[in-house]
Amino acid sequence: MSQQHTLEKIRNIGIMAHIDAGKTTCTERVLFYTGRSHKMGETHDGKATMDFMVQEQERGITISSAATTCIWRDHMINIIDTPGHVDFTVEVERSLRILDGAIGLFCAVGGVEPQSETVWNQAEKYHVPRIAFVNKMDRVGADFFGVVDQIRGILGANAVPLAIPVDQGPDFKGIIDLVKMSYVVYIESPKGTYPEDRELTPELAEYAAPWRKNLIESVAEVDEQLLDKYCADEPIEVQEIIDAVRKATQAQSICPVLCGSAFRNKGIQRLLDAVVDYLPSPNDAPPTIGITPDGKEQERNSDDPRLTALAFKVVADKNIGKLIYVRVYSGSIESGSYIYNSTKGKQQRVSRLFRMHANRQEIVERLNAGEIGAVVGLNDTATGDSLCSEEDPIILEAIDFPEPVISVAVSPRSRADRDKLMAALIKLAEEDPTFTVRVDPETNDTVISGMGELHLDIIVDRIKREFKVEVDSGAPEVSYRETCTKVVEHEERFRKQTGGHGQYAHIIFKLEPQKPGEGYEFVEEVKGGNIPKEYIPAIEKGLEEALSAGPKAGFPVVDLKVTLLDGSYHDVDSSEMAFRTCASMGFKAAFLNAVPQLLEPVMRLSITTPPEFAGAITGNLSSRRGRVLGLDTVSEKAQVVRALCPLANLFGYTSELRNMTQGRAAFNMQFEFYEPVPQNIAEEVIAKRKKMHEEGK
């Protein structure tokens, strides 16, 4: 794709939705109609271009966000197909951070499902303009207008149809384009399905009239001239409506809604037209804001010659090495040039540049402002790092990732594979910021943590297939935390006499609880040099080591403040190691006196169910220590149960919900906060952990 595209002719978009709404099928049709692929892949037969991972093909779901580039009406469209499963929410989060616009995909039967609400809210957070596409209009039970009502009611968006269906379900014939006021029928031919515009019959014109009026009135807020023309019954040009819809979409005062059936090849060309006509180009996006090294805020527009880019994804490619996906906001990256990672403070050489097409790469010499591509050679770069020139450094806002909430111990089946396993885990942790690896100091187990059971299942599967390491994994465990509830002051003196120099350190500090979510804070208030400044970092390090495995049950310690008040040292026997050891020992003793408390992750659940099962679901949640927050009626056929429930009581919930509701309910859950564990359960958790450690030894 050597043709140079101006910024006006670039669209960086994502397709986001609940699992099974048809995202990947929709993307496959887009690739076919834009000439990017010559055969349509299907999710159900494992041949989808964008689902290139073996695990995706087997399970029929998207796990990793895939990027591709295609051309429509001489516009370059960079598309990111994101996962719909909540365990892979990190993929949606990092994609939305670098996109200019998005397509929200909804199933005409399922409507606004739990995960579609989650991804919609993520898009709200990053102020990404959206258009909605109601898919699967050919399915039995399809209800376009019901979905429009749900987008308004549940998501709070001003959903404005730009097209309405002519018949729904298996009788779905075509659509009425409300912008052009034409009847679009779909003609089957040996070369595929193609739209044909026809004039509206009087009956169809009457059916479309109120929706056309709704469209004009909705966009009139941003274009008074259009409203004046409409009120005066003057003819309105199609381009005038397109311009007004574009302005309103980018101002996020409306969300245009289209419809079709991706699987039946209906509505995709209209959707591509809408991407070009209504979603913003990099030029339309607000300036990128970052911080300069001296702490000043700086804006950079897309036409700024200075390089500004963000690394939003890392992939370990076995043939190429470490691939860093980047979005260039201003300036350009050239193959062979040096760029500066301002987050890490390191200069790095770009060895190769690629434009991505799922897992295939096209070599390019340059990535310009507004483009998305992949770089090889940036070995020290991680997700969320800022890239720029060393002469004009800037640090962009990093991407926020949720903490992992579920853990599993993994071990290689053969001792010879131990190093291979660690190398695989390090590479996977580089790719995925919500996946962490640690070694339990007591049992020596390798513990991996992630966002859910499916997340860790996929990780273990990838270790076996991609890295050829056979592993055994234990039962999933909840990632508990510890904190204190009382203020205590503690004095710790560490003396050790061996041959020659001894070891001496003495500290006095105060331990106090912080509010939930405030994290750990260290404050130094030593007066008069009673502890030399060079020993303070050693004390901090000793405290941090002790925080990683709390004295009560060995879980990480959170939400407390340590204030170093006083102490003393010995000219000969004091050392950094002595103060580090003293701080670690002192913290453990003080923490046990500060009325420690075990905390557990609590998840927010959103369960969409037919009304007849709502009672059984709320009863079941109560038996799992859940708290129902509310019950919303979405339609005659669906209610949404909103609840909070401890993660420890949600293992196996997927299959139980399926059994309870004859497979007709769907749910998603995401981490909400940590809260204290009831005393009787805390005792069980601590006893179990103690036993596990004894067996480990």
FENWO-V508686 format. One record per residue. N is the residue number from 1. RES is the residue in one small letter. PHI is phi in degrees with one decimal (NA if undefined). Layout:
BEGIN
n-><N,N>
res-><RES,RES>
phi-><PHI,PHI>
END
This chain:
BEGIN
n-><1,2,3,4,5,6,7,8,9,10,11,12,13,14,15,16,17,18,19,20,21,22,23,24,25,26,27,28,29,30,31,32,33,34,35,36,37,38,39,40,41,42,43,44,45,46,47,48,49,50,51,52,53,54,55,56,57,58,59,60,61,62,63,64,65,66,67,68,69,70,71,72,73,74,75,76,77,78,79,80,81,82,83,84,85,86,87,88,89,90,91,92,93,94,95,96,97,98,99,100,101,102,103,104,105,106,107,108,109,110,111,112,113,114,115,116,117,118,119,120,121,122,123,124,125,126,127,128,129,130,131,132,133,134,135,136,137,138,139,140,141,142,143,144,145,146,147,148,149,150,151,152,153,154,155,156,157,158,159,160,161,162,163,164,165,166,167,168,169,170,171,172,173,174,175,176,177,178,179,180,181,182,183,184,185,186,187,188,189,190,191,192,193,194,195,196,197,198,199,200,201,202,203,204,205,206,207,208,209,210,211,212,213,214,215,216,217,218,219,220,221,222,223,224,225,226,227,228,229,230,231,232,233,234,235,236,237,238,239,240,241,242,243,244,245,246,247,248,249,250,251,252,253,254,255,256,257,258,259,260,261,262,263,264,265,266,267,268,269,270,271,272,273,274,275,276,277,278,279,280,281,282,283,284,285,286,287,288,289,290,291,292,293,294,295,296,297,298,299,300,301,302,303,304,305,306,307,308,309,310,311,312,313,314,315,316,317,318,319,320,321,322,323,324,325,326,327,328,329,330,331,332,333,334,335,336,337,338,339,340,341,342,343,344,345,346,347,348,349,350,351,352,353,354,355,356,357,358,359,360,361,362,363,364,365,366,367,368,369,370,371,372,373,374,375,376,377,378,379,380,381,382,383,384,385,386,387,388,389,390,391,392,393,394,395,396,397,398,399,400,401,402,403,404,405,406,407,408,409,410,411,412,413,414,415,416,417,418,419,420,421,422,423,424,425,426,427,428,429,430,431,432,433,434,435,436,437,438,439,440,441,442,443,444,445,446,447,448,449,450,451,452,453,454,455,456,457,458,459,460,461,462,463,464,465,466,467,468,469,470,471,472,473,474,475,476,477,478,479,480,481,482,483,484,485,486,487,488,489,490,491,492,493,494,495,496,497,498,499,500,501,502,503,504,505,506,507,508,509,510,511,512,513,514,515,516,517,518,519,520,521,522,523,524,525,526,527,528,529,530,531,532,533,534,535,536,537,538,539,540,541,542,543,544,545,546,547,548,549,550,551,552,553,554,555,556,557,558,559,560,561,562,563,564,565,566,567,568,569,570,571,572,573,574,575,576,577,578,579,580,581,582,583,584,585,586,587,588,589,590,591,592,593,594,595,596,597,598,599,600,601,602,603,604,605,606,607,608,609,610,611,612,613,614,615,616,617,618,619,620,621,622,623,624,625,626,627,628,629,630,631,632,633,634,635,636,637,638,639,640,641,642,643,644,645,646,647,648,649,650,651,652,653,654,655,656,657,658,659,660,661,662,663,664,665,666,667,668,669,670,671,672,673,674,675,676,677,678,679,680,681,682,683,684,685,686,687,688,689,690,691,692,693,694,695,696,697>
res-><m,s,q,q,h,t,l,e,k,i,r,n,i,g,i,m,a,h,i,d,a,g,k,t,t,c,t,e,r,v,l,f,y,t,g,r,s,h,k,m,g,e,t,h,d,g,k,a,t,m,d,f,m,v,q,e,q,e,r,g,i,t,i,s,s,a,a,t,t,c,i,w,r,d,h,m,i,n,i,i,d,t,p,g,h,v,d,f,t,v,e,v,e,r,s,l,r,i,l,d,g,a,i,g,l,f,c,a,v,g,g,v,e,p,q,s,e,t,v,w,n,q,a,e,k,y,h,v,p,r,i,a,f,v,n,k,m,d,r,v,g,a,d,f,f,g,v,v,d,q,i,r,g,i,l,g,a,n,a,v,p,l,a,i,p,v,d,q,g,p,d,f,k,g,i,i,d,l,v,k,m,s,y,v,v,y,i,e,s,p,k,g,t,y,p,e,d,r,e,l,t,p,e,l,a,e,y,a,a,p,w,r,k,n,l,i,e,s,v,a,e,v,d,e,q,l,l,d,k,y,c,a,d,e,p,i,e,v,q,e,i,i,d,a,v,r,k,a,t,q,a,q,s,i,c,p,v,l,c,g,s,a,f,r,n,k,g,i,q,r,l,l,d,a,v,v,d,y,l,p,s,p,n,d,a,p,p,t,i,g,i,t,p,d,g,k,e,q,e,r,n,s,d,d,p,r,l,t,a,l,a,f,k,v,v,a,d,k,n,i,g,k,l,i,y,v,r,v,y,s,g,s,i,e,s,g,s,y,i,y,n,s,t,k,g,k,q,q,r,v,s,r,l,f,r,m,h,a,n,r,q,e,i,v,e,r,l,n,a,g,e,i,g,a,v,v,g,l,n,d,t,a,t,g,d,s,l,c,s,e,e,d,p,i,i,l,e,a,i,d,f,p,e,p,v,i,s,v,a,v,s,p,r,s,r,a,d,r,d,k,l,m,a,a,l,i,k,l,a,e,e,d,p,t,f,t,v,r,v,d,p,e,t,n,d,t,v,i,s,g,m,g,e,l,h,l,d,i,i,v,d,r,i,k,r,e,f,k,v,e,v,d,s,g,a,p,e,v,s,y,r,e,t,c,t,k,v,v,e,h,e,e,r,f,r,k,q,t,g,g,h,g,q,y,a,h,i,i,f,k,l,e,p,q,k,p,g,e,g,y,e,f,v,e,e,v,k,g,g,n,i,p,k,e,y,i,p,a,i,e,k,g,l,e,e,a,l,s,a,g,p,k,a,g,f,p,v,v,d,l,k,v,t,l,l,d,g,s,y,h,d,v,d,s,s,e,m,a,f,r,t,c,a,s,m,g,f,k,a,a,f,l,n,a,v,p,q,l,l,e,p,v,m,r,l,s,i,t,t,p,p,e,f,a,g,a,i,t,g,n,l,s,s,r,r,g,r,v,l,g,l,d,t,v,s,e,k,a,q,v,v,r,a,l,c,p,l,a,n,l,f,g,y,t,s,e,l,r,n,m,t,q,g,r,a,a,f,n,m,q,f,e,f,y,e,p,v,p,q,n,i,a,e,e,v,i,a,k,r,k,k,m,h,e,e,g,k>
phi-><NA,-75.5,-58.8,-76.1,-110.0,-70.6,-58.0,-61.9,-103.9,-116.7,-128.9,-106.1,-128.6,-123.7,-112.7,-132.0,-175.5,-69.6,-57.0,75.3,-81.5,105.1,-59.8,-67.6,-60.6,-61.1,-64.1,-59.7,-67.6,-60.4,-63.8,-68.4,-70.9,-90.8,79.0,-75.2,-132.3,-104.3,-142.6,-82.2,-83.6,-118.3,-63.0,-70.2,-105.5,71.0,-112.7,-69.1,-57.9,-78.8,-94.1,-92.8,-73.8,-57.8,-63.9,-68.5,-67.5,-71.7,-92.8,68.9,-130.5,-93.0,-111.6,-112.2,-69.8,-106.3,-114.1,-150.4,-128.8,-143.1,-119.1,-139.7,50.5,63.8,-110.1,-85.5,-113.0,-92.7,-114.6,-117.4,-94.1,-99.4,-70.1,-103.5,-86.2,-62.4,-63.8,-110.2,-61.1,-58.4,-66.3,-70.3,-57.3,-74.0,-71.0,-63.2,-61.2,-113.6,-94.1,-97.7,-154.9,-147.5,-107.7,-91.1,-101.6,-128.8,-79.5,-64.4,-95.8,-75.8,69.3,-81.4,-96.2,-52.7,-72.6,-64.8,-68.6,-62.2,-69.6,-62.6,-66.1,-63.8,-65.4,-59.4,-58.5,-97.5,53.9,-92.1,-62.4,-130.4,-119.4,-108.6,-127.7,-88.7,-95.6,61.4,-65.7,-89.7,-80.5,-60.9,90.0,-62.0,-143.7,-58.9,-70.1,-64.2,-67.8,-59.5,-62.4,-67.8,-61.2,-71.1,-74.8,-83.1,-91.7,68.9,-96.6,-84.8,-73.3,-124.8,-62.7,-101.4,-147.2,-127.8,-78.3,-103.6,67.9,-135.0,75.7,-58.3,-88.0,-56.8,-99.1,-179.7,-134.9,-103.9,-80.8,-76.1,-77.2,-92.4,51.8,-132.1,-98.1,-101.0,-106.6,-108.9,-99.4,-82.1,-142.7,-57.8,-90.7,128.2,-102.6,-129.0,-79.6,-132.7,-83.6,-126.6,-72.5,-74.1,-76.5,-55.5,-64.9,-68.1,-62.8,-67.4,-64.1,-83.1,-51.9,-63.4,-75.2,-64.2,-61.8,-59.1,-62.9,-61.9,-66.2,-68.2,-90.5,-64.2,-58.5,-99.5,-146.8,-66.2,-60.0,-63.9,-64.3,-58.8,-64.2,-66.3,-65.3,-84.0,60.4,-86.3,-64.4,-111.9,-72.4,-57.6,-62.5,-63.7,-67.6,-58.5,-62.2,-68.1,-63.5,-59.6,-62.8,-68.6,-66.3,-71.3,-81.0,58.1,-86.7,-137.2,-123.8,-62.4,-121.2,-118.5,-146.1,168.4,-139.2,-60.1,-62.8,-93.1,63.5,-114.6,95.3,-72.8,-63.1,-63.4,-65.2,-62.9,-59.6,-65.7,-59.8,-67.9,-76.5,-115.6,-82.8,-72.6,-88.6,-55.7,-66.4,-80.8,-69.0,-65.1,-59.3,-81.1,-110.4,-142.2,-117.4,-81.8,-55.8,-88.3,84.3,-90.0,-77.5,-137.1,-101.3,-132.7,-84.4,-64.1,-93.8,-70.0,-71.3,-74.4,-69.4,-139.4,-145.9,-127.7,-83.3,-113.2,-161.6,-122.4,-128.9,-88.5,-96.8,-67.7,-90.9,-100.8,109.8,-82.2,-99.0,-108.4,-79.9,-130.4,-113.5,-93.3,-91.1,-153.2,70.5,-153.9,-113.6,-114.3,-60.0,88.3,-86.2,-103.4,-127.8,-110.1,-89.4,-73.3,-68.9,-96.6,70.9,-128.2,-87.7,-136.6,-99.3,-82.5,-86.9,-146.7,-123.3,-133.4,-101.7,-92.3,-133.8,56.2,-97.9,-106.8,-121.4,-113.1,-70.4,-129.6,-89.3,-156.6,-115.1,-94.5,-53.9,90.1,-95.4,-119.8,-157.7,-129.4,-121.0,-111.6,119.2,-92.7,-66.4,-94.1,-93.3,-123.6,-57.2,93.0,-76.6,-94.5,-121.5,-160.2,-96.6,-65.8,-71.5,-128.1,-70.3,-152.3,-115.2,-83.8,-61.8,-71.8,-92.2,-83.3,-121.1,-69.6,-72.8,-62.4,-124.2,-138.5,-129.7,-144.2,-87.5,-122.5,-144.9,-73.7,-71.8,-124.5,-59.1,-61.6,-89.2,-60.4,-67.1,-62.1,-63.8,-63.2,-62.8,-64.0,-65.5,-64.6,-64.2,-67.4,-69.4,-65.7,-71.1,-125.0,-67.2,-93.3,-113.2,-125.6,-129.5,-148.7,-107.2,-67.7,-63.7,-88.1,-92.7,66.7,-74.3,-87.8,-111.0,-108.3,-128.8,-154.9,-91.9,177.5,-63.0,-64.1,-54.0,-72.4,-57.7,-64.8,-59.2,-61.7,-62.6,-66.4,-59.6,-69.7,-83.6,-79.7,-106.4,55.7,-118.3,-79.9,-127.5,-109.3,-126.9,-83.9,-73.5,-62.0,-126.3,-77.9,-86.2,-76.6,-133.5,-122.9,-149.6,-113.0,-122.5,-133.2,-81.3,-134.2,-111.0,-137.8,-118.5,-129.7,-121.2,-115.3,-128.6,-144.7,-110.9,-122.1,-61.4,79.5,-63.8,-94.3,-128.2,-143.1,-154.6,-145.1,-135.2,-124.9,-144.5,-115.6,-113.8,-143.7,-71.5,-111.2,-67.5,-53.4,89.8,-78.1,79.7,-100.2,-138.3,-116.2,-126.7,-109.5,-128.5,-74.4,-102.9,68.0,70.3,-61.7,-121.6,-57.7,-56.0,-68.3,-92.8,-61.1,-58.1,-66.8,-64.5,-57.8,-64.9,-62.2,-65.8,-62.9,-62.4,-67.9,-66.7,-67.6,-141.2,-62.6,-66.5,-74.4,-142.0,86.6,-93.1,-58.2,-97.6,-131.8,55.7,-147.9,-123.1,-115.1,-112.8,-80.6,-99.1,-164.7,162.5,-154.6,-144.8,-118.9,-55.2,-99.6,-86.3,-75.6,-153.8,-59.6,-63.3,-64.4,-68.9,-63.4,-65.5,-60.7,-63.9,-64.5,-65.4,-63.2,-61.8,-60.2,-67.4,-65.5,-61.9,-68.6,-87.4,-95.0,48.8,-66.7,-140.2,-89.3,-116.0,-126.3,-72.6,-110.5,-104.7,-93.2,-108.7,-132.0,-116.3,-97.9,-145.3,-60.3,-53.7,-66.5,-102.8,-60.0,-63.4,-62.7,-66.9,-65.1,-63.3,-63.9,-63.9,-61.1,-70.3,-101.4,65.1,-85.4,-124.0,-78.8,-92.2,177.5,-131.0,-106.8,-89.6,-90.8,-159.5,-61.5,-98.8,-146.2,-125.5,-115.1,-93.8,-108.2,-151.3,-116.0,-153.6,-62.6,-58.0,-56.5,-100.3,-110.9,-65.5,78.7,-67.1,-55.4,-71.7,-67.5,-62.7,-61.0,-65.6,-64.9,-118.0,56.0,75.5,-99.1,-101.8,-131.1,-145.0,-136.9,-139.0,-143.6,-60.8,-111.2,-166.4,-98.5,-141.9,-59.4,-86.6,-54.2,-54.1,-63.5,-73.7,-59.1,-62.4,-63.5,-61.8,-66.3,-63.4,-64.4,-66.9,-62.9,-62.9,-62.2,-68.9,-64.1,-67.7,-65.2,-75.8>
END
